[in-house]
């Protein structure tokens, strides 16, 4: 805390000393410096805007760079550009920037400790971009959260969840969590499970599963559908049904199968079992 107070006091004294010439040299000199500073600020803003627009067009022509990488790079250039413009503008006002720049070494250490989380998010974002984990519009699962990637900045990733919620996740959390990109695959397996009673004809039940799932046009015909007994449970024999579909058809097939399988089994006299418990009483 004392270090912060000392740095702030030194900066204030430096600025006051640098501005004393406004009283000694007259109001006209102050106006001239102010006009020069405004001109420098406007020119810097225009030049920076031209540089960013030109750079954006150049980056958009490159097919190897993702949208997120382009935005990330443009934001870094924008921040650095504004720092240069502001420092140049202050110099036109007669403020000596040398002592302040020299003090950035000590200040940088203090700020590094105070803003370690922000710095961690910045470098985590750089690693996410560098490894091209996802793009705008991709449907991803980041740890326990899933949604469509809307944007990414230096600090966080923004998702739109399927139930229309906007979720912001810090880059550091994203980089440290498992990332599943469902838009980066050409096919996806649908895993479903159905239990049948022990006294049913298993061959008939299996054929019902095969016929129903094979009738769906969304199921990929060049990939084998798995229909097998997976578990002998307490009250049922559990089958797994695993067809392959396009990522966009995953939930369509999942919901449709679960809504149609019960009446299809009933047509063959097979009804889904309920949990049951056999109690044996000892006559003694």
C-alpha positions as CSV (number, residue, x, y, z in Angstrom):
1,X,0.0,0.0,0.0
2,X,2.8,2.4,0.9
3,X,4.4,1.6,-2.5
4,X,1.2,2.6,-4.3
5,X,1.0,5.8,-2.4
6,X,4.6,6.7,-3.2
7,X,4.1,6.0,-6.9
8,X,0.9,8.0,-7.0
9,X,2.5,11.0,-5.2
10,X,5.5,10.9,-7.5
11,X,3.3,10.8,-10.6
12,X,1.2,13.7,-9.3
13,X,4.3,15.9,-8.5
14,X,5.7,15.1,-11.9
15,X,2.5,16.2,-13.7
16,X,2.2,19.4,-11.6
17,X,5.8,20.4,-12.3
18,X,5.3,19.7,-16.0
19,X,2.2,21.8,-16.1
20,X,3.7,24.8,-14.3
21,X,4.8,26.3,-17.6
22,X,1.2,27.0,-18.5
23,X,1.1,29.7,-15.8
24,X,4.6,31.1,-16.5
25,X,4.5,31.1,-20.3
26,X,1.0,32.4,-20.6
27,X,-2.4,31.2,-21.6
28,X,-1.7,31.4,-25.3
29,X,1.1,28.8,-25.0
30,X,-1.2,26.5,-23.1
31,X,-3.8,26.8,-25.9
32,X,-1.2,26.0,-28.5
33,X,-0.1,22.9,-26.7
34,X,-3.7,21.9,-26.1
35,X,-4.5,22.3,-29.8
36,X,-1.5,20.3,-30.8
37,X,-2.5,17.5,-28.3
38,X,-6.1,17.4,-29.8
39,X,-4.7,17.3,-33.3
40,X,-2.3,14.4,-32.4
41,X,-5.2,12.6,-30.7
42,X,-7.5,12.9,-33.7
43,X,-4.8,12.0,-36.2
44,X,-3.8,9.0,-34.0
45,X,-7.4,7.9,-33.8
46,X,-7.9,8.1,-37.6
47,X,-4.6,6.4,-38.4
48,X,-5.3,3.6,-35.9
49,X,-8.8,3.1,-37.3
50,X,-7.3,2.9,-40.8
51,X,-4.7,0.4,-39.6
52,X,-7.4,-1.8,-37.9
53,X,-9.7,-1.8,-40.9
54,X,-6.9,-2.6,-43.3
55,X,-5.6,-5.4,-41.0
56,X,-9.1,-6.8,-40.6
57,X,-9.5,-7.1,-44.4
58,X,-6.1,-8.8,-44.7
59,X,-6.9,-11.2,-41.9
60,X,-10.3,-12.0,-43.4
61,X,-8.7,-13.1,-46.7
62,X,-6.7,-15.8,-44.8
63,X,-8.6,-19.1,-44.6
64,X,-6.2,-20.5,-42.1
65,X,-7.1,-18.0,-39.3
66,X,-10.3,-18.5,-37.4
67,X,-12.7,-15.7,-36.6
68,X,-11.7,-15.8,-32.9
69,X,-8.0,-15.5,-33.7
70,X,-8.7,-12.5,-36.0
71,X,-10.7,-10.7,-33.2
72,X,-8.1,-11.6,-30.6
73,X,-5.3,-10.2,-32.7
74,X,-7.2,-7.0,-33.6
75,X,-8.0,-6.3,-29.9
76,X,-4.3,-6.6,-29.0
77,X,-3.3,-4.2,-31.8
78,X,-6.1,-1.8,-30.8
79,X,-4.9,-1.7,-27.1
80,X,-1.2,-1.2,-28.1
81,X,-2.2,1.5,-30.6
82,X,-4.2,3.5,-28.1
83,X,-1.4,3.3,-25.6
84,X,1.0,4.8,-28.1
85,X,-1.6,7.5,-29.1
86,X,-2.3,8.5,-25.4
87,X,1.4,8.7,-24.6
88,X,2.1,10.8,-27.6
89,X,-0.8,13.1,-26.8
90,X,0.4,13.6,-23.2
91,X,3.9,14.4,-24.5
92,X,2.3,17.2,-26.6
93,X,0.9,18.7,-23.4
94,X,4.4,19.0,-22.0
95,X,4.0,16.1,-19.5
96,X,7.4,14.4,-19.1
97,X,6.7,10.7,-19.6
98,X,10.3,9.6,-18.9
99,X,9.9,9.2,-15.1
100,X,6.6,7.5,-15.5
101,X,8.0,5.1,-18.1
102,X,11.0,4.4,-15.8
103,X,8.6,3.6,-13.0
104,X,6.8,1.0,-15.0
105,X,9.3,-1.6,-13.9
106,X,8.3,-1.4,-10.3
107,X,4.7,-0.7,-11.1
108,X,4.6,-3.7,-13.5
109,X,5.7,-6.0,-10.7
110,X,3.0,-4.6,-8.3
111,X,0.3,-4.7,-11.0
112,X,1.4,-8.2,-12.0
113,X,0.7,-9.5,-8.5
114,X,-2.6,-7.6,-8.3
115,X,-3.8,-8.6,-11.7
116,X,-2.5,-12.1,-11.8
117,X,-5.9,-13.6,-12.6
118,X,-6.4,-11.2,-15.6
119,X,-2.9,-12.0,-16.9
120,X,-3.7,-15.7,-16.5
121,X,-6.9,-15.2,-18.5
122,X,-5.0,-13.3,-21.2
123,X,-2.4,-16.1,-21.8
124,X,-5.1,-18.8,-21.4
125,X,-7.0,-17.1,-24.2
126,X,-3.8,-17.0,-26.3
127,X,-3.4,-20.7,-25.8
128,X,-7.1,-21.4,-26.7
129,X,-6.7,-19.4,-29.9
130,X,-3.3,-20.9,-30.8
131,X,-4.7,-24.5,-30.5
132,X,-7.8,-23.6,-32.4
133,X,-10.1,-25.4,-30.0
134,X,-13.3,-23.9,-31.4
135,X,-14.7,-21.2,-33.7
136,X,-17.6,-18.8,-33.7
137,X,-20.8,-20.7,-34.1
138,X,-19.4,-24.0,-32.8
139,X,-21.5,-26.0,-30.3
140,X,-19.1,-26.9,-27.5
141,X,-19.1,-28.4,-24.0
142,X,-16.8,-26.6,-21.6
143,X,-16.6,-28.6,-18.4
144,X,-20.2,-28.8,-17.2
145,X,-21.5,-26.1,-19.5
146,X,-22.5,-26.4,-23.2
147,X,-23.6,-24.0,-25.8
148,X,-22.8,-22.1,-29.0
149,X,-19.7,-19.9,-29.1
150,X,-20.8,-16.3,-29.6
151,X,-17.6,-14.4,-29.1
152,X,-14.3,-14.4,-27.2
153,X,-12.2,-11.5,-25.9
154,X,-8.9,-11.2,-24.0
155,X,-10.6,-12.3,-20.7
156,X,-13.5,-14.6,-21.4
157,X,-15.6,-16.8,-23.8
158,X,-19.3,-16.1,-24.3
159,X,-21.7,-19.0,-24.9
160,X,-25.4,-19.1,-25.9
161,X,-26.9,-22.1,-24.2
162,X,-29.7,-24.2,-25.8
163,X,-32.2,-22.7,-23.3
164,X,-31.3,-19.2,-24.5
165,X,-29.0,-18.1,-21.7
166,X,-25.8,-16.0,-22.2
167,X,-23.0,-17.5,-20.2
168,X,-19.6,-15.8,-19.8
169,X,-16.7,-18.1,-18.8
170,X,-13.2,-16.8,-18.0
171,X,-10.4,-18.0,-20.4
172,X,-8.5,-19.6,-17.5
173,X,-11.4,-21.9,-16.6
174,X,-12.0,-22.8,-20.3
175,X,-8.3,-23.7,-20.8
176,X,-8.3,-25.8,-17.6
177,X,-11.5,-27.8,-18.4
178,X,-12.2,-30.6,-20.9
179,X,-13.3,-29.0,-24.2
180,X,-15.7,-31.0,-26.4
181,X,-16.4,-29.5,-29.8
182,X,-19.4,-31.1,-31.3
183,X,-19.2,-29.0,-34.5
184,X,-15.7,-30.3,-35.3
185,X,-16.8,-33.9,-36.1
186,X,-18.6,-35.3,-39.1
187,X,-20.6,-37.9,-37.3
188,X,-21.8,-38.7,-33.8
189,X,-23.0,-41.8,-32.0
190,X,-26.3,-41.8,-30.2
191,X,-26.2,-43.9,-27.0
192,X,-29.6,-45.1,-25.9
193,X,-30.7,-47.8,-23.4
194,X,-34.0,-49.7,-23.1
195,X,-34.9,-52.4,-20.6
196,X,-37.2,-55.4,-21.3
197,X,-38.6,-58.0,-18.9
198,X,-36.8,-61.3,-18.3
199,X,-39.7,-63.4,-19.6
200,X,-39.8,-61.8,-23.0
201,X,-38.4,-63.2,-26.3
202,X,-35.1,-61.4,-26.6
203,X,-34.7,-62.1,-30.3
204,X,-38.1,-60.4,-31.0
205,X,-37.2,-57.4,-28.8
206,X,-33.8,-57.0,-30.5
207,X,-35.5,-57.2,-34.0
208,X,-37.9,-54.4,-32.9
209,X,-35.0,-52.2,-31.9
210,X,-33.2,-52.9,-35.2
211,X,-36.2,-52.3,-37.4
212,X,-37.2,-49.1,-35.7
213,X,-33.8,-47.4,-35.7
214,X,-33.0,-48.6,-39.2
215,X,-36.2,-46.9,-40.5
216,X,-34.9,-43.4,-39.6
217,X,-33.5,-41.5,-42.6
218,X,-31.2,-39.6,-40.2
219,X,-29.2,-42.7,-39.3
220,X,-26.1,-43.1,-41.4
221,X,-26.4,-46.3,-43.5
222,X,-22.6,-46.7,-44.0
223,X,-22.1,-47.1,-40.2
224,X,-23.1,-50.2,-38.3
225,X,-25.8,-49.9,-35.7
226,X,-25.1,-51.6,-32.4
227,X,-28.0,-53.4,-30.8
228,X,-26.8,-55.7,-28.0
229,X,-27.6,-56.8,-24.4
230,X,-25.5,-54.6,-22.1
231,X,-26.7,-55.5,-18.6
232,X,-28.7,-58.1,-16.6
233,X,-30.2,-55.7,-14.2
234,X,-32.4,-56.4,-11.1
235,X,-35.7,-56.0,-12.9
236,X,-34.9,-55.9,-16.6
237,X,-32.5,-57.0,-19.3
238,X,-31.0,-53.8,-20.7
239,X,-30.3,-53.3,-24.4
240,X,-28.0,-50.6,-25.8
241,X,-29.0,-49.1,-29.2
242,X,-26.1,-47.1,-30.8
243,X,-26.7,-45.6,-34.3
244,X,-24.5,-43.0,-36.0
245,X,-25.9,-39.7,-37.2
246,X,-24.8,-36.3,-38.2
247,X,-24.2,-34.0,-35.2
248,X,-27.2,-31.9,-36.1
249,X,-29.5,-34.9,-36.1
250,X,-28.4,-36.2,-32.6
251,X,-31.4,-35.0,-30.6
252,X,-33.9,-35.6,-33.4
253,X,-33.1,-39.3,-33.4
254,X,-32.7,-39.5,-29.6
255,X,-36.1,-38.0,-28.8
256,X,-37.9,-39.8,-31.7
257,X,-36.7,-43.2,-30.7
258,X,-37.6,-42.8,-27.0
259,X,-41.1,-41.7,-27.9
260,X,-41.8,-44.5,-30.4
261,X,-40.1,-47.6,-28.8
262,X,-42.8,-48.2,-26.2
263,X,-45.7,-48.7,-28.6
264,X,-43.5,-50.7,-31.0
265,X,-42.6,-53.2,-28.3
266,X,-46.3,-53.3,-27.1
267,X,-47.3,-54.4,-30.6
268,X,-45.2,-57.6,-30.0
269,X,-46.6,-58.1,-26.5
270,X,-43.5,-56.7,-24.8
271,X,-44.1,-54.1,-22.1
272,X,-41.4,-52.2,-20.3
273,X,-40.8,-53.6,-16.8
274,X,-41.2,-51.7,-13.5
275,X,-38.7,-52.1,-10.6
276,X,-39.9,-55.1,-8.5
277,X,-38.8,-56.8,-5.3
278,X,-39.4,-60.5,-4.6
279,X,-40.0,-61.2,-0.9
280,X,-39.6,-64.8,0.4
281,X,-41.3,-65.5,3.8
282,X,-39.9,-68.2,6.1
283,X,-42.7,-70.3,7.5
284,X,-40.9,-70.6,10.9
